[in-house]
Amino acid sequence: MAYIAGVTSRDVPPGGAGTGDPVPSDAELVRAHVAGDPQAFGELVRRHRDRLWAVALRTIGDREEAADAVQDALLSAHRAAAGFRGDSAVTTWLHRIVVNACLDRIRRRQAHPTVPLPDGSRPGDEHPSRPEPAAPAPDQDTVLLVRQALAALPVDQRAAIVLVDVQGYGVAEAAAMLGVAEGTVKSRCARGRARMALSLRDLRGGPSSEPGHHGNRSGTTDVPSRSGAVLPLPTGREGRDQR
């Protein structure tokens, strides 16, 4: 299945090549794939891979692990497509599979932690150690601090914050993707934001001002957002405007 190998490339825009032909819906592509169309699932992957990759990367925090998680998730979706009943949107179904693959990897990693080599290389890395990069710019320092605080969260809280505050999904959408109640997503986001505010205060080495309550990027006011802890995360193209 060669279409899975390049899940993180950005060379094909969502929605096809613009030939003027009618563009099938996601659900139609799933049905076509189940019926034996060899191109349908590849088109589905091209439409959604950027957002799936962004969610995996933010959730796991490691590019190789994120790529492996997306690969595993797409293989699972490819095999399980016949069981898709259409109770939710196809993108919600795909996100749920990717998030579950990420959480599984995080839990396995926590159960079997590895110790990095002194030069930052991974065991088995045959490349010689490279010189340390130059110190990042101040804005990048802030981004790195926020990512570090995000990575320190319990996995369930991290997944909720990634979907709601980083990716900009609504609470209801995030709940469907995570397979939990909306109230659970709100609770995880609130606890995660509070933890991040404390972590950022400690990482910056000084007291932090009391953050305000500004609402998350999805526009819902039910989940108060601590903007100092969440908004510095860069989102690039992976926000809601892609959908």
Solvent accessible surface area in square Angstrom, and as a share of the most:
residue,aa,sasa,rsa
1,M,115,0.51
2,A,91,0.71
3,Y,49,0.19
4,I,3,0.01
5,A,83,0.64
6,G,31,0.30
7,V,6,0.04
8,T,49,0.29
9,S,46,0.30
10,R,118,0.43
11,D,110,0.57
12,V,47,0.27
13,P,83,0.52
14,P,73,0.46
15,G,28,0.27
16,G,22,0.21
17,A,93,0.72
18,G,73,0.70
19,T,104,0.61
20,G,76,0.73
21,D,98,0.51
22,P,129,0.81
23,V,94,0.54
24,P,53,0.33
25,S,55,0.35
26,D,32,0.17
27,A,36,0.28
28,E,79,0.36
29,L,12,0.06
30,V,6,0.03
31,R,146,0.53
32,A,32,0.24
33,H,27,0.12
34,V,75,0.43
35,A,92,0.71
36,G,56,0.53
37,D,61,0.31
38,P,108,0.68
39,Q,124,0.55
40,A,3,0.02
41,F,4,0.02
42,G,3,0.03
43,E,26,0.12
44,L,1,0.01
45,V,3,0.01
46,R,67,0.25
47,R,25,0.09
48,H,10,0.05
49,R,13,0.05
50,D,18,0.09
51,R,14,0.05
52,L,0,0.00
53,W,18,0.06
54,A,5,0.04
55,V,0,0.00
56,A,0,0.00
57,L,30,0.15
58,R,33,0.12
59,T,0,0.00
60,I,6,0.03
61,G,59,0.56
62,D,32,0.16
63,R,154,0.56
64,E,106,0.48
65,E,39,0.18
66,A,0,0.00
67,A,36,0.28
68,D,64,0.33
69,A,0,0.00
70,V,1,0.00
71,Q,67,0.30
72,D,58,0.30
73,A,2,0.01
74,L,1,0.01
75,L,41,0.21
76,S,51,0.33
77,A,1,0.00
78,H,48,0.21
79,R,182,0.66
80,A,52,0.40
81,A,3,0.02
82,A,80,0.62
83,G,52,0.50
84,F,35,0.15
85,R,198,0.72
86,G,47,0.45
87,D,113,0.59
88,S,35,0.23
89,A,58,0.45
90,V,7,0.04
91,T,24,0.14
92,T,13,0.07
93,W,25,0.09
94,L,4,0.02
95,H,0,0.00
96,R,69,0.25
97,I,31,0.16
98,V,2,0.01
99,V,1,0.01
100,N,69,0.35
101,A,17,0.13
102,C,0,0.00
103,L,13,0.07
104,D,68,0.35
105,R,46,0.17
106,I,1,0.01
107,R,106,0.39
108,R,128,0.47
109,R,85,0.31
110,Q,109,0.48
111,A,71,0.55
112,H,139,0.62
113,P,103,0.65
114,T,109,0.63
115,V,131,0.75
116,P,99,0.62
117,L,78,0.39
118,P,144,0.91
119,D,76,0.39
120,G,61,0.59
121,S,21,0.14
122,R,111,0.41
123,P,97,0.61
124,G,75,0.72
125,D,59,0.31
126,E,165,0.74
127,H,112,0.50
128,P,110,0.69
129,S,74,0.48
130,R,161,0.59
131,P,126,0.79
132,E,148,0.66
133,P,115,0.72
134,A,94,0.73
135,A,95,0.74
136,P,58,0.37
137,A,62,0.48
138,P,108,0.68
139,D,116,0.60
140,Q,73,0.33
141,D,60,0.31
142,T,46,0.27
143,V,20,0.12
144,L,78,0.39
145,L,43,0.22
146,V,0,0.00
147,R,86,0.31
148,Q,98,0.44
149,A,1,0.01
150,L,5,0.03
151,A,55,0.43
152,A,74,0.57
153,L,7,0.03
154,P,52,0.33
155,V,15,0.09
156,D,44,0.23
157,Q,12,0.05
158,R,11,0.04
159,A,1,0.01
160,A,0,0.00
161,I,0,0.00
162,V,0,0.00
163,L,1,0.00
164,V,0,0.00
165,D,4,0.02
166,V,1,0.01
167,Q,0,0.00
168,G,1,0.01
169,Y,2,0.01
170,G,15,0.14
171,V,10,0.06
172,A,58,0.45
173,E,54,0.24
174,A,0,0.00
175,A,6,0.05
176,A,37,0.29
177,M,2,0.01
178,L,22,0.11
179,G,58,0.55
180,V,45,0.26
181,A,67,0.52
182,E,85,0.38
183,G,45,0.43
184,T,47,0.27
185,V,0,0.00
186,K,65,0.27
187,S,44,0.28
188,R,42,0.15
189,C,0,0.00
190,A,44,0.34
191,R,122,0.45
192,G,0,0.00
193,R,1,0.00
194,A,38,0.30
195,R,120,0.44
196,M,0,0.00
197,A,21,0.16
198,L,95,0.47
199,S,31,0.20
200,L,3,0.02
201,R,90,0.33
202,D,97,0.50
203,L,64,0.32
204,R,122,0.44
205,G,70,0.68
206,G,29,0.28
207,P,131,0.83
208,S,56,0.36
209,S,99,0.64
210,E,144,0.65
211,P,32,0.20
212,G,30,0.29
213,H,116,0.52
214,H,128,0.57
215,G,21,0.20
216,N,10,0.05
217,R,100,0.37
218,S,28,0.18
219,G,61,0.59
220,T,35,0.20
221,T,117,0.68
222,D,92,0.47
223,V,1,0.01
224,P,56,0.35
225,S,2,0.01
226,R,54,0.20
227,S,27,0.17
228,G,39,0.37
229,A,2,0.02
230,V,3,0.02
231,L,94,0.47
232,P,41,0.26
233,L,9,0.04
234,P,53,0.33
235,T,33,0.19
236,G,69,0.66
237,R,116,0.42
238,E,16,0.07
239,G,8,0.08
240,R,99,0.36
241,D,127,0.66
242,Q,40,0.18
243,R,97,0.35
